[in-house]
């Protein structure tokens, strides 16, 4: 199981690194169904001037389009940062099977840190959440990105 989780988180990290090269916050995501990646995405908020273009939203849309179905029950979402309220809500609405994330988000994390939307029994769908996969690498990528901004290196 651990090997499966790391394998696909590494793919999400690759997307995050592409986002960083593009001047975006380095967050990447992949959707996996039956052990295969069916969609990939990364943050594009700055490039598109669109605040909802989080990696999770984009990858969910791509997976739904590929499957021609909005039900993603049999899919795993791998993302390098704990989803925010918008993205956690989108996972609920898309009926994602599991969310697997890397780094905790102390300012907006809603898969366990500030709140756990994905497992709130009041919603019509709950999903499994696994956090901390490749946590150190995911967290370092984000902290280095913001450190470089503060130091004027971006």
Buried (B, 14 or more C-beta within 10 A) or exposed (E): EEEEBEEBBBBBBBBBBBBBEEEBBBBBBBBBBEEEBBBBBBBBBEEEEEEEBBBBBBBBBBBBEEBEEEEBEEBBBBBBBBBBBBBBBBBBBBBBBBBBBBBBBEEBBBBBBBBBBBBEEEBEBBBEBBBBBBBEBBBEBBEEBEEEEEEEEE
